Amino acid sequence: MLGETEAGSRARARLRESRAARRLRRMAKRVFLSEPAQRINDLVEGLRQRAALRHWQKTGRSLPPPHVVKQRTVRAYAGRFALSTLVETGTYLGAMIKATRDTFARVYSIELDPQLYERARKRFAEPGRVSILHGDSGEVLPRLLADLREPCLFWLDAHHSGMVTARGRLESPVMQELRAILDHPLEGHVVLIDDAQAFVGRGGYPTIAELRAVVAIRRPDWVCEVEEGIIRLHARPRPT
Ligand SMILES: C[S@@+](CC[C@H](N)C(=O)[O-])C[C@H]1O[C@@H](n2cnc3c(N)ncnc32)[C@H](O)[C@@H]1O
């Protein structure tokens, strides 16, 4: 058995280590989110996405697809269902806002991390057009829904993804978000959920079968399709 002092000194060393790790993470985040770093990121992002798309197409379209495929999907569903409001959960650096804000008349995006929120607010907020909201989307989205008066396209993408991103009570608040949308009285919402491959029944993610069951109870007239790693929920198209 370790003596009191040896055990104590090990515990103190671990604490020092975790403090140092936290300090290092904070520093890395400051550098990553600094203006110069983000300007470089903006410059290379287009090239990086084009290369990622070519690679993805050539190598059997494995999951997850590059972000440009997700952007295309969001724009395509906006057109197909004539939706002019986008509600995004999980803003991160605002890549989805940037890629789709001209497609929508109104954009809302919710971010839990205070620094990512502040950065996106400064960068993208436009009164009456683009609103960046701060908080856990499992709690903020139901409040936002209470004010929405027209069908929306939801891009549900809030989750912890390491590095500079936040973690709420759960790794993903998707079930809280989804229940709020399914219970909303308006008809015509369309829900796209990213990262279908994460739906394995852990960390707040249901399995795809559990998700289908929740949708079927609340919206029996909806379909649930999974393609290119994106879960797609909407009313079944009427036969023509
Ligand atoms: C994958 S990124 C979002 C990417 C973005 N939607 C896009 O398409 O460009 C996930 C983001 O969700 C945020 N996040 C994590 N948990 C959250 C929560 N409970 N509520 C709101 N945002 C959350 C993270 O901080 C991170 O910025």
The ligand as a Gaussian input file, in Angstrom:
#p B3LYP/6-31G(d) Opt

LIG

0 1
 C      -19.716000      19.497000     -35.780000
 S      -19.690000      21.078000     -35.077000
 C      -20.913000      21.943000     -36.003000
 C      -20.551000      22.208000     -37.463000
 C      -21.526000      23.132000     -38.163000
 N      -22.901000      22.768000     -37.899000
 C      -21.314000      23.135000     -39.642000
 O      -22.017000      22.403000     -40.375000
 O      -20.440000      23.862000     -40.106000
 C      -20.500000      20.821000     -33.547000
 C      -20.656000      22.098000     -32.709000
 O      -21.656000      21.857000     -31.713000
 C      -21.283000      22.547000     -30.526000
 N      -22.027000      21.928000     -29.414000
 C      -21.727000      20.821000     -28.696000
 N      -22.709000      20.546000     -27.816000
 C      -23.657000      21.505000     -27.978000
 C      -24.909000      21.757000     -27.361000
 N      -25.398000      20.953000     -26.410000
 N      -25.627000      22.844000     -27.780000
 C      -25.150000      23.655000     -28.768000
 N      -23.954000      23.460000     -29.378000
 C      -23.231000      22.398000     -29.001000
 C      -19.790000      22.378000     -30.471000
 O      -19.178000      23.340000     -29.646000
 C      -19.406000      22.518000     -31.957000
 O      -19.096000      23.847000     -32.257000

